[in-house]
Amino acid sequence: MFTIEHEFDATVITLIDEGKRPLQEDVTINAFAECVTVEQLDPRTDRVQMVTFSPEQLRDLAAALDLPEGVYQLREAPTDQDG
């Protein structure tokens, strides 16, 4: 299950674990114009852990989910304006 909320400066997605027990803590994704953060409470330390992705890293992650093992570099397709 997940929720989506549109706030002033970000879109916030919360992923709620509904799988088999033990369940994982909720994951919160904050999508800003300049970066995306992923947060999750670490119950062992009672602290929220955060990872920040650039838009390019997020694009690469999305592509990597559907690719086989290997090393890749994504390039933008040329546009008509590129000549």
C-alpha positions as CSV (number, residue, x, y, z in Angstrom):
1,M,0.0,0.0,0.0
2,F,1.2,3.5,-0.6
3,T,0.0,7.1,-0.3
4,I,0.8,10.2,-2.5
5,E,0.6,13.7,-1.2
6,H,1.4,16.9,-3.1
7,E,2.9,19.5,-0.9
8,F,4.1,23.1,-1.7
9,D,7.7,22.1,-2.7
10,A,7.6,18.3,-3.0
11,T,5.6,15.2,-3.8
12,V,5.6,12.8,-0.8
13,I,5.1,9.1,-1.4
14,T,4.9,6.8,1.6
15,L,5.3,3.0,1.1
16,I,3.6,0.9,3.8
17,D,4.8,-2.7,4.1
18,E,2.0,-5.2,3.8
19,G,4.1,-8.3,3.2
20,K,4.9,-11.2,5.5
21,R,5.9,-10.6,9.1
22,P,8.2,-9.2,10.3
23,L,7.1,-6.0,8.5
24,Q,9.6,-3.3,7.6
25,E,9.2,0.4,8.7
26,D,7.4,2.8,6.3
27,V,9.5,4.3,3.6
28,T,9.0,8.0,2.7
29,I,10.1,9.4,-0.6
30,N,10.3,13.2,-1.0
31,A,10.5,14.3,-4.6
32,F,11.8,17.8,-4.9
33,A,12.8,19.6,-8.2
34,E,16.5,19.2,-7.4
35,C,16.7,15.9,-5.7
36,V,14.8,12.9,-4.2
37,T,15.2,11.7,-0.7
38,V,14.3,8.3,0.7
39,E,13.8,8.0,4.5
40,Q,13.1,5.1,6.8
41,L,13.1,4.8,10.6
42,D,15.8,2.4,11.9
43,P,14.1,0.8,14.9
44,R,17.4,-0.3,16.4
45,T,18.6,3.3,16.8
46,D,15.2,5.0,16.7
47,R,16.7,7.4,14.1
48,V,15.5,8.2,10.6
49,Q,18.1,7.2,7.9
50,M,18.1,9.3,4.7
51,V,19.5,8.8,1.3
52,T,19.5,11.6,-1.3
53,F,19.5,10.9,-5.1
54,S,20.1,13.4,-7.9
55,P,17.6,13.3,-10.7
56,E,20.3,11.5,-12.8
57,Q,20.8,8.8,-10.1
58,L,17.1,8.2,-9.8
59,R,16.8,7.8,-13.6
60,D,19.7,5.3,-13.5
61,L,18.1,3.4,-10.6
62,A,14.8,3.2,-12.5
63,A,16.6,1.8,-15.6
64,A,18.7,-0.6,-13.5
65,L,15.6,-2.4,-12.1
66,D,14.9,-3.8,-15.6
67,L,18.4,-4.6,-16.8
68,P,20.6,-7.7,-16.4
69,E,23.9,-7.7,-14.6
70,G,26.6,-5.4,-16.1
71,V,27.9,-1.9,-16.3
72,Y,25.8,0.8,-18.0
73,Q,25.9,4.5,-18.9
74,L,22.6,6.1,-20.0
75,R,22.8,8.8,-22.6
76,E,20.1,11.2,-23.6
77,A,18.7,10.7,-27.1
78,P,19.7,13.5,-29.5
79,T,16.9,15.9,-30.3
80,D,16.1,17.6,-33.6
81,Q,17.7,20.8,-32.1
82,D,21.0,18.9,-31.6
83,G,21.6,18.7,-35.3
